[in-house]
Amino acid sequence: MTKCVHVDRNGDNTKSYQQIVDNWLKGEVAAFPTETVYGLGADARNAEAVAKIFHAKGRPADNPLIVHIARTQQLQGFIEFVPEKAKLAMDIFWPGPLTAILPLKKGTLAPNVSAELSTVGVRMPSHLIARELLQFAGIPIAAPSANSSGKPSPTTASHVLEDLDGRIPYILDGGPSSAGLESTIVDFTVEPPALLRPGSITEEMLTSVIGEMTGAGTLKEQQAPKAPGMKYTHYAPDAPVRLANLDDPSTKGKLRDLQKQGKRIALIATNRHQALPHDEFLSLGLTDDLQVVSSQLFAALRACNKLNVDIIVAEAYPKEGLGHALMNRLEKAAGGAWL
């Protein structure tokens, strides 16, 4: 049975943090909140502990993990060197939802953290509870999202329980995540740096600080990805997802045709589209504020699993700014399929 340990943002959480850290030091896993999504953490130096993350999630072994730290000084323990552009980005965006791919110092972390690669992703969360917990631990913590592999990422402790109850010993419940999308990932071991996964730290924000960036390129089937989310299907609820431009006049007819075929439709959209045909409506907010939409997206995808629906139709967004990250997640949830 998984135990939920509750924390108070305004109280003394020393005993709660001690429970989680003692668990990590014993070689176990524990879920904890960050500003992006909930993470499933283990001591990044302990290969057996890290293996429990892969086992609990059903995660492919060649899908590397992100290491979480509380202080930049911790990089000295396992990073060979920090490139200048990485320093510039860290100065501006750390703590926060930016993961930096950096050269790994050989023999410092468990090999399964980096999928045997010579690089590793590192980030410093801005979430108060995550920061305090990591500071209390004082060790690097490997942590992917705390969900079953391929399913929508968890933004609350209850989401973690839905997927992993009985498979992990502890969840530190710090309330809902605010950003709702996983961190932006940038590979700083290449020049120019490569954007491997878009997030709430947008490409425009990054280029204003570090200059030109490239994309991830094409990953061959036999290659191990440098970062999470590059190779495998993600974010998929049980029913098939289709993307749609909900402002297109033809969309209304397509939705009606589905209903005539006896299909029950879950519509995931902002409230201005609530008049379109649907059987279940999952709101992404009152307006097209993409920060609000981002924070609600994974919860909406998860909620569909509790509904009697045959197809999920999700609102599409322009691929600019935060819309780039939103569409990255939505296209993976839909397998690239449109209505």
HUVEN-V118995 format. One record per run of one state. SS is the DSSP state (H for helix, E for strand, - for the rest). FROM is the first residue (numbers start at 0). LEN is the number of residues. If there is no record, write none. Layout:
# HUVEN-V118995
[[SS | FROM | LEN] [SS | FROM | LEN]]
This chain:
# HUVEN-V118995
[[- | 0 | 2] [E | 2 | 4] [- | 6 | 7] [H | 13 | 12] [- | 25 | 4] [E | 29 | 3] [- | 32 | 6] [E | 38 | 5] [- | 43 | 3] [H | 46 | 11] [- | 57 | 5] [E | 62 | 1] [- | 63 | 2] [E | 65 | 3] [- | 68 | 3] [H | 71 | 6] [- | 77 | 1] [E | 78 | 1] [- | 79 | 4] [H | 83 | 10] [- | 93 | 4] [E | 97 | 7] [- | 104 | 6] [H | 110 | 3] [- | 113 | 5] [E | 118 | 5] [- | 123 | 4] [H | 127 | 10] [- | 137 | 3] [E | 140 | 5] [- | 145 | 11] [H | 156 | 8] [- | 164 | 5] [E | 169 | 4] [- | 173 | 10] [E | 183 | 4] [- | 187 | 6] [E | 193 | 4] [- | 197 | 5] [H | 202 | 8] [- | 210 | 3] [E | 213 | 1] [- | 214 | 10] [E | 224 | 1] [- | 225 | 14] [E | 239 | 5] [- | 244 | 5] [H | 249 | 11] [- | 260 | 4] [E | 264 | 5] [- | 269 | 1] [H | 270 | 3] [- | 273 | 6] [E | 279 | 4] [- | 283 | 6] [H | 289 | 17] [- | 306 | 4] [E | 310 | 5] [- | 315 | 6] [H | 321 | 13] [- | 334 | 3] [E | 337 | 1] [- | 338 | 1]]
